[in-house]
């Protein structure tokens, strides 16, 4: 796992996503003071970080984004940004930001068509712009990862999404399990996909062999077969339920938005590092294992189940779902 330094610009967004992990509606478009962002960038580099991930809000609407990227290029070997991709629908902007030295573009997609995607973004026209943004980026670089959010309406359309991405020439995709964070926590009962139905993710993904890198993030491992998890292009991991640290105890990676959920002041890894023990204890309550998990062959490597899901559905129902999963996976 790469050691990544996270810096949040704390700016607003041009979408209005119903389940946004970051309640950014009241954040100013301009975000944090640029000099403070520069200071974070410098401190991260001094701590030995070589890889930078810029997060927002929506980073592409951040004032002085190109000044920030210029500074980042002076200090880091690799730069990643996560975006809804809409601004890249303007080809001149897409070319300028590709030329700025960004190493990887992580573009979020919440459905394979306008109806599903915009049911999530609640922003008319956002699907068309995101797809055009992906096309523009794809014509300029191969360094694109599509982040596909698994929620109630998108889970059953994974096959359609993969067909779309294959047509667009995308080779790298990251499937995110909907996390109860921010607005996603507020509307979780309307948005979550049932545990037993998550089997459909593997079944749909297994129909395709054209993707070189498929990441599966924040899912209980009982929903996947060993055959699927052992494929060379499948990478299954957990971020929301833990903090990854190096041998010196410094943060390698963590969930920025999970930390915010527990009211930590998040500007960068450095603010998290100061309260790392306290935050680790909080993270232990975010994803947990129930009694039924004790008999699971994958329990040692699994991050568990979102505690909000357990509260919402109940352990009795989850026990039935896990029994169903084990039957299907031939436990």
C-alpha positions as CSV (number, residue, x, y, z in Angstrom):
1,X,0.0,0.0,0.0
2,X,1.3,3.4,-0.9
3,X,2.0,5.9,1.8
4,X,-0.3,8.8,0.9
5,X,-0.5,12.3,2.3
6,X,-4.0,13.7,2.3
7,X,-4.7,17.4,2.2
8,X,-8.3,18.8,2.2
9,X,-9.0,22.1,0.5
10,X,-12.3,22.3,2.4
11,X,-14.2,23.9,-0.5
12,X,-17.8,23.5,-1.7
13,X,-19.1,21.4,-4.5
14,X,-21.1,21.8,-7.7
15,X,-23.2,18.7,-7.0
16,X,-25.8,18.1,-4.3
17,X,-25.3,14.4,-3.7
18,X,-27.9,12.8,-1.4
19,X,-25.4,10.6,0.3
20,X,-22.3,12.7,0.2
21,X,-19.8,11.6,2.8
22,X,-18.8,15.2,3.3
23,X,-21.5,17.7,4.2
24,X,-20.1,20.5,2.0
25,X,-23.2,22.5,1.2
26,X,-22.2,25.3,3.5
27,X,-18.5,25.4,2.5
28,X,-17.2,28.4,0.6
29,X,-16.3,27.8,-3.1
30,X,-12.9,29.2,-2.4
31,X,-12.1,26.8,0.4
32,X,-9.2,27.2,2.8
33,X,-6.6,29.9,2.6
34,X,-4.1,28.9,0.0
35,X,-1.1,29.8,2.2
36,X,-2.4,27.3,4.8
37,X,-2.7,24.7,2.1
38,X,0.8,25.4,1.0
39,X,2.0,25.0,4.6
40,X,0.4,21.6,4.8
41,X,2.0,20.6,1.6
42,X,5.4,21.6,2.9
43,X,5.0,19.8,6.2
44,X,3.9,16.6,4.5
45,X,6.9,16.6,2.3
46,X,9.1,17.3,5.4
47,X,7.6,14.2,7.0
48,X,8.8,12.2,4.0
49,X,5.5,11.7,2.1
50,X,6.1,11.3,-1.6
51,X,2.5,10.8,-2.7
52,X,-0.3,13.4,-2.3
53,X,-4.1,13.1,-2.5
54,X,-6.0,16.3,-2.8
55,X,-9.6,16.2,-1.5
56,X,-12.4,18.8,-1.3
57,X,-15.4,19.4,-1.7
58,X,-14.9,19.4,-5.4
59,X,-11.2,20.1,-5.9
60,X,-11.6,21.3,-9.5
61,X,-13.7,24.3,-8.5
62,X,-11.2,25.3,-5.8
63,X,-9.8,28.8,-6.3
64,X,-6.2,28.8,-7.3
65,X,-6.2,25.0,-8.0
66,X,-3.4,25.4,-10.5
67,X,-1.2,27.3,-8.0
68,X,-1.8,24.5,-5.5
69,X,-0.9,21.9,-8.1
70,X,2.2,23.8,-9.1
71,X,3.3,23.8,-5.5
72,X,2.5,20.1,-5.1
73,X,4.6,19.2,-8.1
74,X,7.6,20.8,-6.5
75,X,7.2,18.6,-3.4
76,X,5.7,15.3,-4.4
77,X,6.4,12.5,-6.9
78,X,2.7,11.6,-7.4
79,X,-0.5,13.6,-7.1
80,X,-4.0,12.1,-7.0
81,X,-7.2,14.0,-7.1
82,X,-10.8,12.8,-6.6
83,X,-13.4,14.7,-8.7
84,X,-17.0,14.3,-9.9
85,X,-15.5,15.0,-13.4
86,X,-17.9,17.7,-14.5
87,X,-15.4,20.5,-15.1
88,X,-13.4,18.1,-17.3
89,X,-16.3,18.3,-19.8
90,X,-14.6,21.6,-20.8
91,X,-11.7,20.2,-22.9
92,X,-9.4,23.2,-22.4
93,X,-9.6,22.7,-18.6
94,X,-9.1,19.0,-18.9
95,X,-6.0,19.6,-21.0
96,X,-4.6,22.2,-18.6
97,X,-5.0,20.0,-15.5
98,X,-3.5,16.9,-17.3
99,X,-0.6,19.1,-18.3
100,X,-0.3,20.3,-14.6
101,X,1.2,17.0,-13.6
102,X,-1.6,15.1,-11.9
103,X,-0.7,11.5,-11.7
104,X,-4.1,9.9,-11.4
105,X,-7.7,11.2,-11.8
106,X,-10.3,9.4,-9.6
107,X,-13.7,10.2,-11.2
108,X,-16.8,9.3,-9.2
109,X,-19.8,7.7,-11.0
110,X,-23.0,6.8,-9.2
111,X,-24.9,5.0,-11.9
112,X,-24.6,3.9,-15.6
113,X,-27.2,6.4,-16.8
114,X,-28.7,9.8,-16.2
115,X,-31.6,8.5,-14.2
116,X,-29.6,6.6,-11.6
117,X,-26.6,8.9,-11.4
118,X,-28.7,12.0,-11.0
119,X,-30.9,10.4,-8.5
120,X,-27.7,10.5,-6.4
121,X,-26.2,13.8,-7.5
122,X,-29.6,15.7,-7.5
123,X,-28.0,17.9,-10.2
124,X,-29.6,18.0,-13.6
125,X,-27.1,17.5,-16.4
126,X,-24.3,16.2,-14.1
127,X,-24.3,12.7,-15.7
128,X,-23.7,14.0,-19.2
129,X,-21.0,16.3,-18.0
130,X,-19.2,13.6,-16.0
131,X,-19.2,11.2,-19.0
132,X,-17.9,13.9,-21.3
133,X,-15.3,14.7,-18.7
134,X,-14.2,11.1,-18.6
135,X,-14.0,11.1,-22.4
136,X,-11.9,14.2,-22.5
137,X,-9.5,12.9,-19.9
138,X,-9.3,9.5,-21.6
139,X,-8.2,11.3,-24.9
140,X,-5.4,12.9,-23.0
141,X,-4.2,10.3,-20.4
142,X,-4.6,6.7,-19.4
143,X,-4.3,7.6,-15.7
144,X,-8.0,7.4,-14.8
145,X,-9.7,5.4,-12.2
146,X,-13.5,5.5,-12.0
147,X,-14.9,5.3,-8.5
148,X,-18.2,3.5,-8.7
149,X,-20.4,3.9,-5.7
150,X,-22.5,0.9,-4.7
151,X,-25.8,2.0,-3.3
152,X,-29.4,0.7,-3.6
153,X,-30.0,1.8,-7.2
154,X,-26.5,1.3,-8.6
155,X,-25.8,-2.2,-7.4
156,X,-28.1,-3.9,-9.8
157,X,-26.6,-2.0,-12.8
158,X,-22.9,-2.9,-12.4
159,X,-23.0,-4.9,-15.6
160,X,-24.3,-1.8,-17.5
161,X,-21.7,0.4,-15.9
162,X,-18.9,-2.0,-16.9
163,X,-20.1,-2.1,-20.4
164,X,-20.1,1.7,-20.5
165,X,-16.6,2.0,-19.0
166,X,-15.3,-0.6,-21.4
167,X,-16.6,1.4,-24.3
168,X,-14.9,4.5,-22.8
169,X,-11.6,2.7,-22.6
170,X,-11.4,2.6,-18.8
171,X,-9.2,-0.1,-17.3
172,X,-9.1,0.8,-13.6
173,X,-12.3,0.9,-11.5
174,X,-12.8,1.1,-7.7
175,X,-16.1,-0.1,-6.2
176,X,-17.0,1.7,-3.0
177,X,-19.5,0.3,-0.6
178,X,-21.8,3.2,0.6
179,X,-20.6,4.4,3.9
180,X,-22.9,6.0,6.5
181,X,-21.0,9.3,6.6
182,X,-22.1,12.9,6.3
183,X,-25.4,13.0,4.4
184,X,-24.9,9.3,3.7
185,X,-25.5,8.7,7.4
186,X,-28.6,10.9,7.4
187,X,-30.2,9.0,4.5
188,X,-28.6,5.7,5.0
189,X,-31.9,3.8,5.5
190,X,-33.0,4.9,2.0
191,X,-29.7,4.3,0.3
192,X,-28.0,1.2,1.6
193,X,-27.8,-2.1,-0.4
194,X,-28.8,-5.2,1.7
195,X,-25.9,-7.4,2.7
196,X,-27.3,-10.5,1.0
197,X,-27.7,-8.6,-2.3
198,X,-24.0,-7.6,-2.4
199,X,-23.4,-11.1,-4.0
200,X,-24.6,-9.5,-7.2
201,X,-21.4,-7.4,-7.3
202,X,-19.1,-10.4,-7.8
203,X,-21.5,-12.0,-10.3
204,X,-21.6,-8.9,-12.5
205,X,-17.9,-8.1,-12.3
206,X,-16.9,-11.7,-13.1
207,X,-18.5,-11.3,-16.5
208,X,-15.7,-9.1,-17.6
209,X,-12.0,-9.7,-18.1
210,X,-11.0,-6.4,-19.8
211,X,-10.2,-4.4,-16.6
212,X,-6.6,-4.5,-15.5
213,X,-7.2,-3.2,-12.0
214,X,-10.4,-3.7,-10.0
215,X,-10.5,-2.4,-6.4
216,X,-13.2,-3.5,-4.0
217,X,-13.4,-1.2,-1.0
218,X,-15.2,-1.4,2.4
219,X,-17.3,-4.6,1.9
220,X,-17.6,-7.4,4.4
221,X,-15.5,-10.3,2.9
222,X,-18.3,-12.8,3.3
223,X,-19.9,-11.4,0.1
224,X,-17.0,-12.6,-2.0
225,X,-15.7,-16.1,-3.0
226,X,-12.1,-17.1,-2.6
227,X,-11.8,-17.6,-6.3
228,X,-12.9,-14.0,-7.0
229,X,-10.6,-12.5,-4.3
230,X,-7.6,-14.4,-5.6
231,X,-7.8,-13.1,-9.1
232,X,-4.7,-11.1,-10.0
233,X,-6.7,-8.0,-11.0
234,X,-8.9,-7.9,-7.9
235,X,-7.8,-6.0,-4.9
236,X,-10.0,-6.1,-1.9
237,X,-9.3,-3.8,1.1
238,X,-10.9,-1.8,3.9
239,X,-10.3,1.9,4.6
240,X,-13.2,3.2,6.6
241,X,-12.7,0.9,9.6
242,X,-9.0,1.5,10.3
243,X,-6.0,3.6,10.0
244,X,-3.0,2.2,8.1
245,X,0.4,3.0,9.6
246,X,4.0,2.4,8.7
247,X,6.6,0.8,11.0
248,X,7.2,4.1,12.7
249,X,3.6,4.7,13.5
250,X,3.1,7.4,10.9
251,X,-0.1,7.3,8.8
252,X,0.0,5.6,5.5
253,X,-3.7,6.0,4.6
254,X,-7.1,6.4,6.2
255,X,-10.6,7.5,5.5
256,X,-10.7,11.3,5.6
257,X,-14.5,11.4,5.8
258,X,-14.7,8.8,8.5
259,X,-12.4,10.9,10.6
260,X,-14.6,14.0,10.0
261,X,-17.6,11.9,11.1
262,X,-16.0,11.7,14.5
263,X,-15.6,15.5,14.6
264,X,-11.8,15.5,14.1
265,X,-10.5,18.7,12.6
266,X,-9.2,17.4,9.3
267,X,-6.9,19.4,7.1
268,X,-4.2,16.8,6.5
269,X,-2.7,13.6,7.9
270,X,-0.7,15.8,10.4
271,X,-3.8,16.9,12.3
272,X,-5.0,13.3,12.5
273,X,-1.6,12.1,13.6
274,X,-1.8,14.2,16.8
275,X,-4.9,12.4,17.9
276,X,-4.3,9.0,16.3
277,X,-4.9,6.8,19.4
278,X,-8.2,8.6,20.1
279,X,-9.3,8.3,16.5
280,X,-8.3,4.6,16.2
281,X,-10.6,4.0,19.2
282,X,-13.4,5.8,17.4
283,X,-12.8,3.8,14.2
284,X,-13.3,0.6,16.2
285,X,-16.9,1.5,16.8
286,X,-17.5,2.4,13.1
287,X,-17.2,-1.1,11.7
288,X,-17.7,-4.1,14.0
289,X,-18.2,-7.9,13.9
290,X,-21.2,-9.6,15.4
291,X,-21.3,-13.1,17.0
292,X,-22.1,-14.7,13.7
293,X,-18.8,-13.4,12.3
294,X,-16.8,-15.6,14.7
295,X,-17.3,-18.7,12.5
296,X,-16.2,-16.9,9.3
297,X,-13.1,-18.2,7.7
298,X,-12.3,-14.6,6.6
299,X,-12.8,-13.0,10.0
300,X,-9.1,-12.1,10.6
301,X,-8.8,-10.2,7.3
302,X,-12.3,-8.6,7.3
303,X,-13.0,-5.2,8.6
304,X,-16.5,-6.1,9.7
305,X,-19.9,-4.6,9.1
306,X,-20.9,-0.9,9.4
307,X,-22.4,-0.5,12.9
308,X,-25.1,1.7,11.4
309,X,-26.2,-1.2,9.2
310,X,-26.4,-3.5,12.3
311,X,-28.5,-0.9,14.2
312,X,-30.8,-0.4,11.2
313,X,-31.3,-4.0,10.2
314,X,-30.7,-5.9,13.4
315,X,-28.4,-8.8,14.3
316,X,-31.2,-11.4,13.8
317,X,-31.7,-10.3,10.2
318,X,-28.0,-10.1,9.5
319,X,-27.5,-13.6,10.8
320,X,-30.0,-14.8,8.2
321,X,-28.2,-12.8,5.5
322,X,-24.8,-14.2,6.5
323,X,-26.3,-17.8,6.4
324,X,-27.6,-17.0,2.9
325,X,-24.2,-15.7,1.9
326,X,-22.4,-18.8,3.2
327,X,-24.8,-21.1,1.4
328,X,-24.2,-19.3,-1.9
329,X,-20.4,-19.2,-1.4
330,X,-20.4,-23.0,-0.5
331,X,-18.9,-22.5,3.0
